Amino acid sequence: MDPEKIMTGISKEIEATLKALGKAKTAEEKLMHSETVKNLCESLGVFLNLMSEMVPYDEDVDDKSIPF
């Protein structure tokens, strides 16, 4: 699956969960939503790290040869 599509989906889920967190009334609901946001942000971080590691190998970004 395309990492960019996954990141977009996770970002949309984060937005939706943050909206739900804002509407939550009880402490339990707020805790549940905040844990969900935390997990989604950590998942998004995995893909951002993956993308940053892949950038040196992206031919569109760098036309120079790899020095090794």
Backbone hydrogen bonds in HBPLUS format (Angstrom, degrees):
<---DONOR---> <-ACCEPTOR-->    atom                        ^
c    i                          cat <-CA-CA->   ^        H-A-AA   ^      H-
h    n   atom  resd res      DA  || num        DHA   H-A  angle D-A-AA Bond
n    s   type  num  typ     dist DA aas  dist angle  dist       angle   num
A0005-LYS N   A0002-ASP O   3.10 MM   3  5.41 123.3  2.44 105.2 118.6     1
A0006-ILE N   A0002-ASP O   3.14 MM   4  6.49 155.6  2.20 151.9 159.2     2
A0007-MET N   A0003-PRO O   2.89 MM   4  6.12 160.8  1.92 150.3 155.2     3
A0008-THR N   A0004-GLU O   2.95 MM   4  6.12 153.5  2.02 143.0 150.2     4
A0009-GLY N   A0005-LYS O   2.95 MM   4  6.13 158.4  2.00 145.4 151.2     5
A0010-ILE N   A0006-ILE O   2.89 MM   4  6.15 159.6  1.93 153.0 158.5     6
A0011-SER N   A0007-MET O   2.93 MM   4  6.07 157.2  1.98 144.4 150.9     7
A0012-LYS N   A0008-THR O   3.00 MM   4  6.26 155.2  2.06 147.7 153.9     8
A0013-GLU N   A0009-GLY O   3.00 MM   4  6.26 153.3  2.08 145.4 152.9     9
A0014-ILE N   A0010-ILE O   2.88 MM   4  6.17 150.8  1.97 148.9 157.2    10
A0015-GLU N   A0011-SER O   3.02 MM   4  6.32 161.2  2.05 149.0 153.2    11
A0016-ALA N   A0012-LYS O   2.98 MM   4  6.22 163.8  2.01 149.8 154.0    12
A0017-THR N   A0013-GLU O   2.89 MM   4  6.01 158.0  1.94 147.3 153.6    13
A0018-LEU N   A0014-ILE O   2.86 MM   4  6.06 152.9  1.94 150.1 157.8    14
A0019-LYS N   A0015-GLU O   3.04 MM   4  6.31 152.3  2.12 147.2 154.3    15
A0020-ALA N   A0016-ALA O   3.01 MM   4  6.29 155.0  2.07 143.7 150.7    16
A0021-LEU N   A0017-THR O   2.80 MM   4  6.02 146.7  1.91 143.0 152.9    17
A0022-GLY N   A0018-LEU O   3.00 MM   4  6.25 149.4  2.09 142.3 149.5    18
A0023-LYS N   A0019-LYS O   3.21 MM   4  6.52 134.4  2.43 138.1 149.6    19
A0023-LYS N   A0020-ALA O   3.14 MM   3  5.10 131.4  2.39  94.0 107.0    20
A0024-ALA N   A0020-ALA O   3.02 MM   4  6.14 116.8  2.44 139.4 155.2    21
A0024-ALA N   A0021-LEU O   3.25 MM   3  5.09 149.1  2.35  96.5 105.5    22
A0030-LYS N   A0026-THR O   3.06 MM   4  6.34 162.6  2.09 149.2 154.2    23
A0031-LEU N   A0027-ALA O   2.85 MM   4  6.02 155.8  1.91 146.8 153.5    24
A0032-MET N   A0028-GLU O   2.94 MM   4  6.13 161.4  1.98 147.3 152.3    25
A0033-HIS N   A0029-GLU O   2.98 MM   4  6.21 167.1  1.99 153.9 156.7    26
A0034-SER N   A0030-LYS O   2.86 MM   4  5.98 156.1  1.92 146.3 153.7    27
A0035-GLU N   A0031-LEU O   2.94 MM   4  6.09 156.1  2.00 150.1 155.8    28
A0036-THR N   A0032-MET O   3.05 MM   4  6.28 150.7  2.14 142.4 150.9    29
A0037-VAL N   A0033-HIS O   2.90 MM   4  6.17 158.5  1.95 150.0 155.3    30
A0038-LYS N   A0034-SER O   2.96 MM   4  6.15 158.7  2.01 143.5 149.5    31
A0039-ASN N   A0035-GLU O   2.97 MM   4  6.20 163.0  2.00 148.3 152.1    32
A0040-LEU N   A0036-THR O   2.91 MM   4  6.12 161.4  1.94 151.9 157.4    33
A0041-CYS N   A0037-VAL O   2.86 MM   4  6.03 158.6  1.91 152.2 158.1    34
A0042-GLU N   A0038-LYS O   2.98 MM   4  6.23 153.4  2.06 147.4 154.7    35
A0043-SER N   A0039-ASN O   2.96 MM   4  6.20 153.8  2.03 145.0 152.4    36
A0044-LEU N   A0040-LEU O   2.86 MM   4  6.14 155.7  1.92 148.3 155.1    37
A0045-GLY N   A0041-CYS O   2.92 MM   4  6.11 148.5  2.02 141.3 150.0    38
A0046-VAL N   A0042-GLU O   3.14 MM   4  6.50 141.6  2.30 141.6 150.7    39
A0046-VAL N   A0043-SER O   3.14 MM   3  5.19 125.3  2.45  95.4 108.8    40
A0047-PHE N   A0043-SER O   3.40 MM   4  6.84 155.3  2.46 147.3 151.7    41
A0048-LEU N   A0044-LEU O   2.93 MM   4  6.24 153.7  2.00 150.7 159.1    42
A0049-ASN N   A0045-GLY O   2.90 MM   4  6.06 158.5  1.95 148.4 153.6    43
A0050-LEU N   A0046-VAL O   2.98 MM   4  6.20 154.1  2.05 142.7 150.5    44
A0051-MET N   A0047-PHE O   2.88 MM   4  6.09 160.0  1.92 147.8 152.7    45
A0052-SER N   A0048-LEU O   2.95 MM   4  6.17 155.1  2.01 145.2 152.1    46
A0053-GLU N   A0049-ASN O   2.98 MM   4  6.18 145.3  2.10 145.5 154.5    47
A0054-MET N   A0050-LEU O   3.04 MM   4  6.26 137.1  2.23 142.0 153.8    48
A0054-MET N   A0051-MET O   3.16 MM   3  5.04 127.1  2.45  91.7 105.5    49
A0055-VAL N   A0051-MET O   3.14 MM   4  6.29 132.1  2.38 145.1 155.7    50
A0057-TYR N   A0054-MET O   2.93 MM   3  5.49 146.7  2.04 118.2 128.3    51
A0058-ASP N   A0055-VAL O   3.04 MM   3  5.11 168.1  2.06 113.1 116.9    52
A0062-ASP N   A0058-ASP O   3.31 MM   4  6.52 165.4  2.33 156.1 159.7    53
